[in-house]
Amino acid sequence: MKKIFFALMMLLASTATFAQSSNEEFFIGNWDLFVEGLPTGDAHMLLVIKKDENGKLTGTIGGLDGSATSNLTKVVIKDSTLQVNFLGGGYDVPIYLDREDDGTITGSMNDMFDCTGKKIEKE
């Protein structure tokens, strides 16, 4: 009985690890993020999620043309949700993005502004 319990626990742990790495692979890359209802109007932003040489998730956010880029202050993936934070206007602004389907994300910025995104290839 102990062997069966141990085998089930190992299977559960490996499944959770695989799901996390699968979600991580999904979110790593370049995203055309469309944010609706900002005080300055709707905006397209380039969200870039990377993994550094130490395996830590990092990234930037800015204009689609690479202008006004800010480093992300937080990058966390939990289940199928990506949370990133960046400094904007003197505030630490959170963005929560949920995996929808292949290449599509939805969520909110600062819990007030709707966001949608599509994965893009950076030229």
N, C-alpha and C positions, 0 to 999 in steps of 0.2 A: 504494500500500500504506500509506503514511504517513497518507493521508486517511482510510482505512478504520479504521486503528488509533486515530486522533484522534477520529473519530466514535463509535467504540465506547467510548472512555474518557469522552467527554462524556455518552453515554447512561448509563453505569454511575454516574457522579457524580450525574446528575440523579435517577436511580432511588433512590440512597442518600439524597439530600436529601429526596425525596418521602416515603420510608419513615419517616425521622426526624420530619418534620413531621406525618405521619399519626399516628404513635405519640404525639407531643406533644399533638396535639388530643384523642386518646383519653384520655390521663391527666389533662388539665386538667379540673377540675370538683370536685364533692363526692362523696365515697365513704363509704359505711357499711362500715367495716372491722370484721370480727369476728375477735378474737384469742383462741385457745384455750389453756388450760393455764397462764395467768399465776399467779403465787403468790397473787394476790388473787382468783383465779377468772377465768372467761371474761369478755371485755369487748367491747362495741360501742364503736367510736370514730368520730369524724368526722374524716376526712382531707380537707383542702382543698388542691388544687394550683392555682396561679394563675401567670400570666405578668405581670410588672410592665411599666411603660412603657418600660423599656430592653430588654425581651425576655428578661429573666432569669426562670427558674422559681423560685417561692417557695411557701410554704404554711404551714399550721398543722395541728396534730393535738390532739384533745381529746375531751370528752364529746359525745354526739349532741345534747345540749341546748345546746352551746356553752360548757359549763363547763370549767374547768381546761385552757384552751387554751395550747399551747406552740408557738412558732415553730419551723419546720423549720430545722435548721442546714445541711442539704445536700439538694439536689433534683437528681438526674441521671437522664436517660433514655438508655439504651444498648440499641440494637436494640429489643426489645419488653419490656424490663425497666425498671421505675422503682425507683430507690434513693432513699430519704429517710432522714434522720437527725434525731433530736430529743434534747434533754436530758431525761432521766427518772431521778429518784432520784440525781442527780449523775453519771450516766453518759451518754455519747453512744451512743444506741441506734439501730442500723440496722434498716431494714425494706426487704426486697427483694420486689417485687411484679411478677408476670408477667402479661401480657395473655392472657386465656383466650379470650373471645369478646366480642361487643358488650355492654359494660356489666358484665363480670365479670373480677375479678383474683384471683390466688392467690399465696401466697408465705410468707415467714416474718419474724418479728420476732426480732432478735438471734440468728438461726440456731437458735433453740430452740423458738419458739412458732409454730404454724401460723396463717396468716391467710387469710381469704377476704374479698372485698369486692364490693359492688354499687354502681354509680353511682346517685346520687340527685339529685333536684331539691331545692335548698335553698329553703325558704319564706320 
